[in-house]
Amino acid sequence: MYADAGDLQMALATIDKAIATDPTEANYYDSKGEFLLRSGDKEEAVKMWMKVESLDPNFTDTHYSWLYEQLVELGILKPMRRKQQTQ
Protein backbone atom coordinates (compact mmCIF):
# COMPACT_ATOMS: atom_id res chain seq x y z
CA MET A 1 0.00 0.00 0.00
CA TYR A 2 2.64 2.56 1.05
CA ALA A 3 5.10 1.35 -1.56
CA ASP A 4 2.48 1.70 -4.29
CA ALA A 5 1.95 5.29 -3.17
CA GLY A 6 5.69 5.95 -3.38
CA ASP A 7 6.22 6.13 0.38
CA LEU A 8 9.02 3.58 0.68
CA GLN A 9 10.10 4.78 4.12
CA MET A 10 6.63 4.10 5.52
CA ALA A 11 6.57 0.77 3.69
CA LEU A 12 9.90 -0.18 5.29
CA ALA A 13 8.68 0.87 8.73
CA THR A 14 5.54 -1.22 8.30
CA ILE A 15 7.41 -4.31 7.12
CA ASP A 16 9.90 -3.93 9.97
CA LYS A 17 6.97 -4.12 12.39
CA ALA A 18 5.74 -7.27 10.65
CA ILE A 19 9.23 -8.81 10.86
CA ALA A 20 9.37 -7.98 14.57
CA THR A 21 6.05 -9.78 15.02
CA ASP A 22 7.13 -12.89 13.08
CA PRO A 23 10.85 -12.98 12.25
CA THR A 24 10.55 -16.43 10.67
CA GLU A 25 8.22 -15.34 7.84
CA ALA A 26 10.32 -15.36 4.65
CA ASN A 27 7.75 -13.38 2.71
CA TYR A 28 8.33 -10.35 4.95
CA TYR A 29 12.03 -10.31 4.09
CA ASP A 30 11.20 -10.71 0.41
CA SER A 31 8.94 -7.66 0.64
CA LYS A 32 11.56 -5.67 2.55
CA GLY A 33 14.16 -6.57 -0.06
CA GLU A 34 11.82 -5.40 -2.80
CA PHE A 35 11.33 -2.05 -1.07
CA LEU A 36 15.08 -1.68 -0.56
CA LEU A 37 15.84 -2.49 -4.19
CA ARG A 38 13.21 -0.04 -5.38
CA SER A 39 14.89 2.62 -3.25
CA GLY A 40 18.27 1.81 -4.83
CA ASP A 41 19.87 -0.15 -1.98
CA LYS A 42 21.05 -3.25 -3.84
CA GLU A 43 23.40 -4.41 -1.10
CA GLU A 44 20.69 -4.53 1.57
CA ALA A 45 18.23 -6.04 -0.90
CA VAL A 46 20.64 -8.92 -1.51
CA LYS A 47 20.97 -9.42 2.24
CA MET A 48 17.19 -9.67 2.48
CA TRP A 49 17.14 -12.26 -0.32
CA MET A 50 19.79 -14.29 1.50
CA LYS A 51 17.57 -14.19 4.59
CA VAL A 52 14.62 -15.39 2.50
CA GLU A 53 16.67 -18.33 1.25
CA SER A 54 17.89 -19.19 4.75
CA LEU A 55 14.31 -19.28 6.06
CA ASP A 56 12.73 -20.99 3.06
CA PRO A 57 15.11 -22.55 0.51
CA ASN A 58 12.12 -23.41 -1.70
CA PHE A 59 10.58 -19.92 -1.60
CA THR A 60 10.55 -19.44 -5.38
CA ASP A 61 8.78 -22.77 -5.81
CA THR A 62 5.77 -21.51 -3.87
CA HIS A 63 5.87 -17.71 -4.28
CA TYR A 64 6.45 -15.21 -7.07
CA SER A 65 9.30 -12.91 -6.06
CA TRP A 66 9.84 -9.64 -7.87
CA LEU A 67 13.00 -9.23 -5.78
CA TYR A 68 14.44 -12.53 -6.99
CA GLU A 69 13.54 -11.81 -10.61
CA GLN A 70 15.18 -8.37 -10.48
CA LEU A 71 18.33 -9.64 -8.79
CA VAL A 72 18.67 -12.29 -11.50
CA GLU A 73 18.04 -9.71 -14.23
CA LEU A 74 20.72 -7.45 -12.73
CA GLY A 75 23.17 -10.37 -12.77
CA ILE A 76 23.48 -10.37 -8.99
CA LEU A 77 21.92 -13.82 -8.61
CA LYS A 78 22.02 -16.85 -10.85
CA PRO A 79 18.67 -18.38 -11.78
CA MET A 80 17.71 -21.26 -9.51
CA ARG A 81 16.35 -24.51 -10.75
CA ARG A 82 12.77 -24.78 -9.72
CA LYS A 83 11.14 -28.02 -8.71
CA GLN A 84 9.24 -29.66 -11.50
CA GLN A 85 5.56 -29.74 -10.80
CA THR A 86 3.92 -33.15 -10.86
CA GLN A 87 0.43 -33.62 -12.15
N, C-alpha and C positions, 0 to 999 in steps of 0.2 A: 504494500500500500504506500508506504513512505518512499520507497525506492522508485516506484512508478511516478510519483509526484516530483521526483528529483531531489528529495531530501535524504541523501545517503547517510548523513550523520544521525538523523533520527532513526533510520532503518538499522544502522549499526547498533545504536543504543537499545533498540527493541530486541534485536537478535541476541545481543549480549545478555539481556534479561532472560530470554528463553534458554540460552546455554547455561546460565546460572541455575535455572530451575531443573534442567535435565542435561547434564554435561555428557551423557552417553548417546545423545541423539545425533547421528551423523548428518542428517538433513539440515540441522541448524548450522553446522560448520560449512556445509555446502553453500547455504544461503549467505552466510557471512563472507565466504570467499568470493562469491559473486559480487556482493556489494563492494568489497575491497578492490576487485579487479575493475569494476566499473568506475571506481574513483581513481584508478591509475596505480594502485599499490600491488604490483605483480608479486613481489616477494612475499608479502603477507598472504596474498591469495593462494600462492603455492603452499604455504604452511597450513592453511585451512584445508586444502585438498589432501595433504598428507595426513591430517587429522581424520578426515573423512575415511580415507583408506585404512587407517589404523583401527577405527571403530567398526567399519563395515567393508571388508575387502571385496565384497560382491555388490557394492552400491550401484554401479552402473548397470548391473543386470536387472535391478528392480526399480531404478529411478532414472529419469532423464536429468542430466546435469549440464546446464549451460556453462558452468565453471569448467568442468572437465572438457567439454567440446572446445571452448575458447583456449584453454591451456594447450590442448593438442594442436589447434590451428596456429597458435603462436610458436609452436615448436618447443615448448617448455616440457611437455609430456609426450610420451610415445603412446599411440593408441593401444588400448588393452584388448586382449581377446575376450570376447563376451561368451558366456555359456550359450551353447546351442539349445534352443527351445525344443522340447519334445512335445509331440502331439498325441 
